[in-house]
Amino acid sequence: MNIKAVTWLTLILAVLLSCSSEAGRINKANRNLGSRDNPIKMYFVPSLEAGKIVNSAEGIAAYLHQATGLQFKVAVPTSYAAVIEALGNYQADIAWLSTYAYILAKQKFDAEVKLMTVRNGLKSYRGQFVVRADSGIERIEDIAGKVIAYTDAASTSGYIYPSAILKQKGIAPQDYFFAGGHTQAILAVYSGRADVACTYWSPPDETGKPKDAREKLLETYPDIFSRISIIGYTDWIPNDTVTFRKHIPVEIRDRITGALLEFATIEQGRQTLKSLYDIDGLEPASDADYEIVRTTLRLLDMDPAKMMK
């Protein structure tokens, strides 16, 4: 047997072994899925304080169990990237993903979005740049030479879109770091660790009360709105998602999707979703709803494949 033939045989065997290994992982992930031995694993991104997210997550899981008869287990990993990887290696079956995190999960692991969140009747939101009100920083251009607290490297409003604006405008900060969440980024500015924070923004409610990321800190920090000011916004972004891993049984996926849509219409569901990520409702969604984000990234020469490395 010549060298070329050996090479081809080696490649074929590698492909066969890879396919067999993947088939084994799929079979293991789907075997008795939804049972006590193999509960449906639902992960949430740590955009807010993890303990609060877990409380709401467990409420969602309890309702889904009652509505579908399936068993659920919830988790809040320490980063957006950990949630994405969990979808790819079958450790998570469902993930409540931010917009950019979904883009990455789709590209890397062929994850499937089924639902989009709604806030104040809108299916889109913006990022915001916030500073201390007495900082003297009044415009985005003033961020040059300052320290920025971003939320997470996979956060659309807390990193991707705002950093793209700075890149587009040629504005170079002195330094930046990832605070680990939206409220954490704002607190970094409040405490003086950073000059600027980038977080999500949603319109005020019908009473005029702000509903951006600062609102989550109001109870603990009553002066948050007067101490922390907004100096600029990003473009509009499609809202965050409820996303399923690839190869999840369609019947299970559809049962859960239907139950979540029903959950969003009842009082218990509305309260739980509001406490979770300030969600007012859920609507069906498809990958096409997020193509505008990919288009924006391409225009800014920000390739998701490269940014995942």
N, C-alpha and C positions, 0 to 999 in steps of 0.2 A: 504493500500500500504506500503510495507516494505521500509527500508532505502535504500537498494541497488537499488530498482526500482525507487525511487525518485531521487537518484543520477544520474542514467542513463538517466532519463527523463530530468533532468536539463542540462546534457551534450548535449543531442540531441537538446534541445531548443536553447542552446547557439550556437551550430554549425549552426542551421537553421537561427538564427538571424544574425550571422556573414556572412553567404552566401548571405542573403537577403540584408544586408548592403553593401557588396562588389558589388553585382549586381546593386544596386542603384547608387553607385559611378561610376561604369563603364558606365551605361546608361547616367548619367549626363555628364560625360566627353566626351562621343561620340555624344551626341545629337547636331545636326547641327554643327558638328565640321568643322571648316574652314569658318564659317560664321562671320559676324560682331559681333554677340552676343556671339559667342564662337570661337574666333580665335585660330589657332594652336599656342601653346606657345612653343617657342624655346629658351632654356637656354644655356648659355655659362659659362665655368669655368673661374674664375678670375685669370688666370695665368699671365696676364699682366695688365697694367693700364686699369681700367674699361671703361673710356671714349673712348679710342681707340678701344676697343673691340666692344662697342655699335655702333660706326660708321660703322664698317665693318659688324656687325650683321644686322643692318638695311638695308645695301646694299644687303645682301643675302636674307632677307625677301622680299624686293621689287622685286627682280628677281623671287623668288618663287611665289609671288602673280601673277606676269605677266605670268609666265609659266603654272601655275596650276589653276588660278582663285580663289584660296583659300586665306583667310585672315590670317595674321600672327602677332604675338606679340613677341618681344624679351626681354630678361632680363639677367643681369649678377649679380647673388647673391653674397654674401660676402665670401662664402667659397665653396669648392668642395662638402663638405658634404651637404650643402643646395641644391645644384643641384641634388645630388643623391636622397635626400628625396623628392624633388619636383617630380621626376619621379615616385616614389613609391606612392605618395598620389594624383596623377593625376593633379597636378598643372602645370607640364611640360609634353609636348607630345614628344619633341625631345630635346636631349642634346648633345652638343659637349663636350665629356668627355675625360679626360686623361685616359691612359691605366688602371691604378689601380682603378681609380674611376669607370670605366666600370666594372671591376672585381667585385667590391662591389655591384654595381647596378644590375648586373646579379644575384649574389648570393642572395641578399636580396629581390629584387623586380622582378626578371625574366625579366629584360630589354633586348632588342635585338639590337645587333650591326648590322648595314647594310653597313657602309662605313668606310674605313680606310684612313687616310691622307698619302700623299706622299711628301717627301722632298728630293731634289737633287737626284731624281730617286730611293730613298730608302724607304722601308716600315718599317724601324726600326731606332732607335736612341740610344744614351747613356746618362747617367747622368755624370756630371763632378763635381769635387771638385775644387773650386777656392779660392785663397788667395791674399792678397796684395803682390805685387812683392818684397817689401822690408821687408817682415815679418820674413824671415828666415825659414818659413815652406816650405819644399821641397818635402816631401813624405806624403802619407796617414798616415803612422805610426806617423808622427809628430803632428797629430791632437790630440793625447792624451793630456788631460788637457786643451784643447782650447775650445772656444765658437763657436758653429755652428749656422748659420742661414739656416734653411730648408725653403722650400716654403709653403707647406700645408701638413697636415697629410695624405691626399689622393693622393698626387703627387708621381708618380712612380719614375721619375728621380730626383725629388727634395726632396724626403724623403725615400720612401720604399727601393729602391735599394741601395742608399748610406748608409743608416743606417744598412742595412743587411750586407754590406761589413765590416763596423766597428764592428758589432757584431761578425761576422765570424772571424775577426782578433783579437778580444779581445781588441779593442781600445776604451777607455772610455773618452769622452770629459768632460770638466769641466761642461758645461751647453749647452743647445740648446733652440731655440725658432723658431716659425713659423712666417716668415716675411709677408706672404700673397700673394706671387707671386715670379716669377723667377727674374725679374728685382729688386724687393724690396729686395730679399735676397742678390743679388750682391751689391746693394747700402749699405746694412748693413755692408758689408766688406769694401767697399770703404770709408765709413764714420767712420769706427773704432768700430762700435757697435758689430761686430762679427769678429772672426779670419778667419773663413771658411764659404763658402756658397756652397750649393748643388743645381745645376740647370741642365737644359737640355743642351746637346751638339749635334750638327749636323755638318757634314763635311764642310770645307770651300767650297765656290763656285768655278767656273771655273777660276776665277782670283786670287784665293788664299785668298780671304777675309773671315775671320772667320764668321761662321753663328750660333754660339752658343748664349746663352742668353745675353752675353755682347753686342752683335751687336745692340740690341734694345735700348741701352743707348748711342750709339756712337754720335748721333746728339747733345745730351745735355752734354755729358761728352767725349770730343774728345780724352782724354788720357786713356780711359777705358781699352784698350788693353794693354797698357804699364804698367798701375797701377795694373791691376788685372790679375794674372797668373793662369793657369791650372796646378794642381799637380797630377791629377789622374782621372780615368774614372770607370764607372760601366760596367757591361755586357750590351750587346745589348738588347733593349726592343722593342716589337711591337709598332708601332705608335698609336697615339690617334685616337679617334673614332667619328662617328656620330651614336648616339644610340636612339632608340625609346622605349617609355614605352610599357608595356604589354597591350594587348587588344585594341591597336589602330587599327582602320579599315585597313585591308590589302590593299584595293584599294587606300586609302589616303597615306599610308606608301610608297607604290610602286611608286605613282605619284611623291611624294617628292624626293624619292631616285633617280629616273630617271632624274628629273629636276636638282638636285644637281650635278649629273655626267655630265650633259650637261653644267651646269654653269662653271664647272672646266675646260672646254675646250675652252671657249671664252675669249677674252682679258679682258673684264670687270670682269669676274669671277676670272681669274688668278690674277689680281691686287688686288681684294678684299680679296681673300683667303691669298695672300701673306701678306697683311696688318693685317689680323686677327691673325693667329698663324704661320706665315711664311710658309704657305702651298703651295706646287707647284701643287698638284693634289689630286684627290680622286679615290679610287678603291673599288669595292665591297669587303665586308669582312663578316666573320662568326665567331661565338664564338670559333670555333676550332683554329682560328688564335692566340688566346690568352691563349691557354692551357699551353704554355711554361712558362707564368708568374705564373700560379697556381703551376706548377711543381717546379719552383724556390722557391716560397713561402713555399711550403711543405718541401723542402730540408733544408730551413733555419728555420723551425719550426715557421713560421709566418702565422698563420691561419687568413684569412680575416674575418671570423665570429667573432673571439675574438677581432680583431683589430677594428671592427666597434663599439664595446661597449664603 
